[in-house]
Amino acid sequence: TGAGVSTAAGIPDFRSKGTGLYDNLQKYNLPRPESVFDIDYFETNPEPFYQLARELQVTEVQPTLAHRFLHQLDRRNMLLRLYTQNIDGLDRKAGIRPSKLIESHGSFASASCIKCQTEASVAMVNECIEAERVPRCEVCDGYVKPDIVFFGESLPDRFHRLVGDDTKNADCLIVMGTSLAVMPVGMIPSMVNTDVPRLLINRELVGVFEDGHGLAMIGDIEEMVTSIAEICGWLDDMLECGNAPSV
């Protein structure tokens, strides 16, 4: 999954023209929009990231129907693994079991010093974000960063450890709300066996789906997962599980 599964919760995606995050970063005077998530840039100037982080705080945000749909797959033991590129933590909030979840690009749920790697208090980081300060390490005074994966950093070991077996063992692949533009997560649809059904639920065709490899449902993600849940007889359960927005 990508940022498109969270937009119904009010969280902007990255690449939509006009409304995407990268189209609205001019006020930070960045060399390029992606610099806000670039580790080399952060090491010299962490302020833009923390200004943005304050705007992206999702404490009160609830999971969308797309998250609830994925939770239904997990509840029914149909979910082998969820690989999400999102850092908003809404998959956890929806109740998806940690053993089934790989936050490929990390999350705000933990933080550490970029200099000495000492673990930092998430509460302290959140306090600094609210106070518009850059958090510093209590050990070496280096900059502290939430454990989200920046450009120039490696993905979590768990991703690399599991993705090979998971793509080999999957009997169906669902892709939702992503441009498939960021690697290596964007390669997953081409890693599954060729006889495995692939379904894209998205606002546009992307990746291998542009070449006709798989079934594509193009349109509003919330409406489409609602339709699937209704066909499967899961809709009442899905709507009862938390405070997902209604469609």
Solvent accessible surface area in square Angstrom, and as a share of the most:
residue,aa,sasa,rsa
1,T,18,0.10
2,G,2,0.02
3,A,19,0.15
4,G,18,0.17
5,V,2,0.01
6,S,1,0.01
7,T,55,0.32
8,A,50,0.39
9,A,23,0.18
10,G,65,0.62
11,I,24,0.12
12,P,52,0.32
13,D,28,0.15
14,F,54,0.22
15,R,109,0.40
16,S,45,0.29
17,K,190,0.80
18,G,54,0.52
19,T,103,0.60
20,G,0,0.00
21,L,13,0.07
22,Y,27,0.10
23,D,64,0.33
24,N,73,0.37
25,L,8,0.04
26,Q,135,0.60
27,K,131,0.56
28,Y,19,0.07
29,N,132,0.68
30,L,28,0.14
31,P,102,0.64
32,R,116,0.42
33,P,54,0.34
34,E,47,0.21
35,S,6,0.04
36,V,3,0.02
37,F,15,0.06
38,D,20,0.11
39,I,18,0.09
40,D,98,0.51
41,Y,45,0.17
42,F,3,0.01
43,E,87,0.39
44,T,110,0.64
45,N,49,0.25
46,P,1,0.01
47,E,81,0.37
48,P,8,0.05
49,F,5,0.02
50,Y,10,0.04
51,Q,95,0.42
52,L,3,0.02
53,A,1,0.01
54,R,102,0.37
55,E,103,0.46
56,L,32,0.16
57,Q,59,0.26
58,V,34,0.20
59,T,103,0.60
60,E,146,0.65
61,V,31,0.18
62,Q,64,0.28
63,P,0,0.00
64,T,0,0.00
65,L,0,0.00
66,A,0,0.00
67,H,0,0.00
68,R,13,0.05
69,F,4,0.02
70,L,6,0.03
71,H,26,0.12
72,Q,0,0.00
73,L,17,0.08
74,D,4,0.02
75,R,124,0.45
76,R,77,0.28
77,N,120,0.62
78,M,118,0.53
79,L,18,0.09
80,L,70,0.35
81,R,57,0.21
82,L,9,0.04
83,Y,23,0.09
84,T,1,0.00
85,Q,24,0.11
86,N,11,0.06
87,I,27,0.14
88,D,21,0.11
89,G,21,0.20
90,L,1,0.01
91,D,4,0.02
92,R,120,0.44
93,K,90,0.38
94,A,4,0.03
95,G,39,0.38
96,I,5,0.03
97,R,100,0.37
98,P,111,0.70
99,S,64,0.41
100,K,43,0.18
101,L,11,0.06
102,I,4,0.02
103,E,24,0.11
104,S,0,0.00
105,H,26,0.11
106,G,10,0.09
107,S,8,0.05
108,F,51,0.21
109,A,52,0.41
110,S,43,0.27
111,A,2,0.02
112,S,27,0.18
113,C,1,0.01
114,I,43,0.22
115,K,142,0.60
116,C,49,0.29
117,Q,123,0.55
118,T,54,0.31
119,E,139,0.62
120,A,17,0.13
121,S,59,0.38
122,V,49,0.28
123,A,64,0.50
124,M,42,0.19
125,V,4,0.02
126,N,56,0.29
127,E,111,0.50
128,C,8,0.05
129,I,1,0.00
130,E,95,0.42
131,A,53,0.41
132,E,130,0.58
133,R,135,0.49
134,V,32,0.18
135,P,1,0.00
136,R,106,0.39
137,C,10,0.06
138,E,164,0.74
139,V,107,0.62
140,C,42,0.25
141,D,83,0.43
142,G,9,0.09
143,Y,51,0.19
144,V,0,0.00
145,K,10,0.04
146,P,1,0.01
147,D,53,0.28
148,I,4,0.02
149,V,33,0.19
150,F,3,0.01
151,F,74,0.31
152,G,76,0.73
153,E,63,0.28
154,S,96,0.62
155,L,19,0.10
156,P,46,0.29
157,D,114,0.59
158,R,70,0.26
159,F,5,0.02
160,H,103,0.46
161,R,155,0.57
162,L,38,0.19
163,V,14,0.08
164,G,37,0.35
165,D,79,0.41
166,D,9,0.05
167,T,9,0.05
168,K,131,0.55
169,N,99,0.51
170,A,18,0.14
171,D,120,0.62
172,C,67,0.40
173,L,25,0.12
174,I,54,0.27
175,V,9,0.05
176,M,1,0.00
177,G,6,0.06
178,T,15,0.09
179,S,42,0.27
180,L,13,0.06
181,A,57,0.44
182,V,34,0.19
183,M,106,0.48
184,P,41,0.26
185,V,7,0.04
186,G,10,0.10
187,M,94,0.42
188,I,14,0.07
189,P,3,0.02
190,S,68,0.44
191,M,76,0.34
192,V,7,0.04
193,N,70,0.36
194,T,132,0.77
195,D,123,0.64
196,V,12,0.07
197,P,83,0.52
198,R,35,0.13
199,L,29,0.14
200,L,0,0.00
201,I,0,0.00
202,N,7,0.04
203,R,158,0.58
204,E,102,0.46
205,L,85,0.42
206,V,10,0.05
207,G,34,0.33
208,V,33,0.19
209,F,6,0.02
210,E,112,0.50
211,D,110,0.57
212,G,61,0.59
213,H,93,0.41
214,G,44,0.42
215,L,119,0.59
216,A,35,0.27
217,M,56,0.25
218,I,82,0.42
219,G,26,0.25
220,D,45,0.23
221,I,11,0.05
222,E,14,0.06
223,E,103,0.46
224,M,22,0.10
225,V,0,0.00
226,T,21,0.12
227,S,53,0.34
228,I,31,0.16
229,A,0,0.00
230,E,111,0.50
231,I,149,0.76
232,C,61,0.37
233,G,63,0.61
234,W,28,0.10
235,L,36,0.18
236,D,104,0.54
237,D,50,0.26
238,M,0,0.00
239,L,82,0.41
240,E,135,0.61
241,C,28,0.17
242,G,43,0.41
243,N,111,0.57
244,A,20,0.16
245,P,48,0.30
246,S,101,0.65
247,V,107,0.61
